[in-house]
Amino acid sequence: CTGSVTPATKCAAATGAVCNISKVYDQTGNARDFTQTTAANQPTLAFAAINSLPALACNGSTSIIATPNITQSQPFSTASVWVRTTGTSSGSAVGAGSGGIITLGASAGANNARIGGGSIVGIPGSITDGNYHYLVGSWNSTSSAYNIDGTDATSQNFGTGSFSGNTFRICS
């Protein structure tokens, strides 16, 4: 953008003050792009998220952007970085399927996180709402593990859930 027009200003002017994200591209070459065609269900672009850098913003329970159905059984790993800014409802930063088969994110109640693969493991008191957190999970049946904000928890049982015939979702 030339002059004093910022990308945030340009985007907001073109889309009614909201910068929706309709597609997140898979950079692996496996054709697993995340898409959402319904504008009301698209996450938005936050121009100054972590360290004033842009990031995808989930907007409550309506934002979902997903891949086509994929098949990936355990073992696998996934990670997320998120902040819950309002409310105390459960919400996954990433997950699989509409039933929360694979889930990482905020749990019901203030300052709680969760991770699961068919069985949900609550991580009470592990986060502070309003701050960014990272959660990394490694699914391997009864030998699963997670790391939240630098604290490890090994020998966990998240269940045997997989991505078999499910979508991989951001903002699930």
C-alpha positions as CSV (number, residue, x, y, z in Angstrom):
1,C,0.0,0.0,0.0
2,T,1.3,3.4,-0.9
3,G,1.3,6.5,1.3
4,S,-0.1,6.3,4.8
5,V,-2.7,3.6,4.0
6,T,-2.0,0.6,6.1
7,P,-3.1,-3.0,5.2
8,A,-5.6,-2.9,8.1
9,T,-7.2,0.3,6.9
10,K,-7.4,-1.0,3.3
11,C,-8.8,-4.4,4.3
12,A,-11.4,-2.9,6.7
13,A,-12.6,-0.4,4.1
14,A,-13.1,-3.2,1.5
15,T,-15.0,-5.6,3.8
16,G,-17.0,-3.4,6.2
17,A,-14.4,-3.0,9.0
18,V,-13.8,-6.7,9.3
19,C,-11.0,-8.7,7.6
20,N,-12.4,-12.2,7.1
21,I,-10.2,-15.2,6.4
22,S,-11.7,-17.6,3.9
23,K,-8.7,-19.8,3.2
24,V,-5.5,-20.8,5.0
25,Y,-3.1,-22.5,2.6
26,D,-1.4,-25.8,3.3
27,Q,2.3,-25.2,2.6
28,T,3.2,-29.0,2.6
29,G,1.8,-29.6,-0.9
30,N,-0.7,-32.2,0.5
31,A,-3.8,-30.1,-0.7
32,R,-5.1,-29.8,2.8
33,D,-6.1,-26.1,2.7
34,F,-8.4,-24.8,5.4
35,T,-11.5,-23.1,4.0
36,Q,-14.7,-21.5,5.1
37,T,-17.1,-20.1,2.5
38,T,-19.7,-18.6,4.9
39,A,-18.6,-15.1,5.8
40,A,-20.4,-15.2,9.2
41,N,-18.4,-18.3,10.1
42,Q,-14.9,-17.1,9.0
43,P,-12.2,-16.2,11.5
44,T,-10.9,-12.7,11.1
45,L,-7.4,-11.2,10.8
46,A,-6.1,-9.4,13.9
47,F,-3.4,-7.0,12.8
48,A,-1.7,-6.6,16.2
49,A,-1.9,-9.9,18.1
50,I,1.2,-11.4,19.6
51,N,4.1,-8.9,19.7
52,S,2.0,-6.6,17.4
53,L,2.2,-9.3,14.7
54,P,-0.9,-10.4,12.7
55,A,-2.8,-13.6,13.6
56,L,-6.0,-15.4,12.9
57,A,-8.8,-14.5,15.4
58,C,-11.5,-16.9,16.3
59,N,-14.8,-15.2,17.0
60,G,-16.7,-17.3,19.5
61,S,-18.4,-20.5,18.7
62,T,-19.3,-19.5,15.1
63,S,-15.7,-19.3,13.6
64,I,-14.6,-22.6,12.0
65,I,-12.1,-23.0,9.2
66,A,-11.4,-26.6,8.2
67,T,-9.6,-29.0,5.8
68,P,-11.4,-31.6,3.8
69,N,-11.7,-34.9,5.6
70,I,-8.3,-36.4,6.3
71,T,-7.0,-39.7,7.7
72,Q,-4.3,-39.7,10.3
73,S,-4.3,-42.2,13.2
74,Q,-2.2,-42.0,16.3
75,P,0.6,-41.3,16.9
76,F,0.6,-37.6,15.9
77,S,1.3,-34.2,17.4
78,T,-0.2,-30.8,17.0
79,A,0.2,-27.4,18.7
80,S,-1.7,-24.2,19.2
81,V,-1.2,-20.7,20.5
82,W,-4.3,-18.9,21.7
83,V,-5.8,-16.3,24.1
84,R,-9.4,-16.5,25.5
85,T,-10.3,-12.9,25.9
86,T,-13.9,-13.2,27.1
87,G,-16.3,-15.8,28.5
88,T,-15.6,-19.1,30.1
89,S,-17.0,-21.6,27.6
90,S,-15.0,-24.4,26.1
91,G,-13.4,-23.8,22.8
92,S,-10.7,-25.5,20.8
93,A,-8.0,-23.6,19.1
94,V,-7.5,-26.6,16.9
95,G,-9.4,-29.9,16.7
96,A,-10.9,-32.6,14.5
97,G,-14.5,-33.2,13.5
98,S,-17.6,-31.5,14.9
99,G,-17.7,-33.7,18.1
100,G,-14.3,-32.6,19.5
101,I,-12.6,-35.9,18.7
102,I,-9.2,-34.1,18.9
103,T,-9.2,-30.9,20.9
104,L,-6.7,-28.4,22.2
105,G,-7.8,-25.1,23.8
106,A,-9.7,-23.4,26.5
107,S,-11.9,-25.4,28.9
108,A,-15.1,-24.4,30.7
109,G,-14.5,-22.1,33.6
110,A,-12.0,-19.3,34.0
111,N,-8.3,-20.1,33.7
112,N,-8.6,-23.7,32.5
113,A,-7.3,-25.5,29.4
114,R,-8.1,-28.9,27.9
115,I,-6.7,-31.5,25.5
116,G,-8.2,-34.7,24.3
117,G,-8.5,-37.4,21.8
118,G,-11.8,-38.9,22.7
119,S,-11.2,-38.5,26.4
120,I,-10.8,-34.9,27.6
121,V,-8.0,-34.2,30.0
122,G,-8.7,-31.0,31.9
123,I,-5.8,-28.8,32.8
124,P,-7.3,-26.7,35.7
125,G,-5.6,-23.5,36.7
126,S,-3.1,-23.9,33.9
127,I,-3.7,-20.6,32.1
128,T,-4.6,-17.0,32.8
129,D,-7.5,-15.8,30.7
130,G,-6.5,-12.7,28.7
131,N,-2.9,-13.9,28.1
132,Y,-1.5,-15.9,25.2
133,H,-0.7,-19.5,25.9
134,Y,0.8,-22.4,23.9
135,L,-0.3,-26.0,24.2
136,V,1.5,-28.8,22.4
137,G,0.0,-32.3,22.4
138,S,1.5,-35.7,21.4
139,W,-1.2,-38.3,21.0
140,N,-0.1,-41.9,21.5
141,S,-3.0,-43.7,23.3
142,T,-2.1,-44.2,27.0
143,S,1.4,-42.7,26.5
144,S,0.2,-39.3,25.4
145,A,1.8,-36.1,26.6
146,Y,1.4,-32.3,26.5
147,N,3.3,-29.2,27.3
148,I,1.5,-26.0,28.3
149,D,3.5,-22.8,28.6
150,G,6.7,-24.8,29.3
151,T,5.3,-27.3,31.8
152,D,5.3,-31.0,30.7
153,A,2.7,-33.7,31.6
154,T,3.7,-37.2,30.4
155,S,1.9,-40.5,30.7
156,Q,-1.5,-39.0,29.8
157,N,-4.4,-40.9,28.3
158,F,-6.2,-38.6,25.8
159,G,-8.1,-41.6,24.3
160,T,-7.6,-43.2,20.9
161,G,-9.3,-40.5,18.7
162,S,-7.9,-39.8,15.3
163,F,-8.4,-37.8,12.2
164,S,-9.9,-40.8,10.3
165,G,-12.5,-39.3,8.1
166,N,-12.7,-36.0,10.0
167,T,-11.8,-32.5,9.2
168,F,-8.9,-30.8,10.8
169,R,-10.2,-27.5,12.2
170,I,-8.9,-24.2,13.4
171,C,-11.3,-22.3,15.7
172,S,-13.3,-25.5,16.3
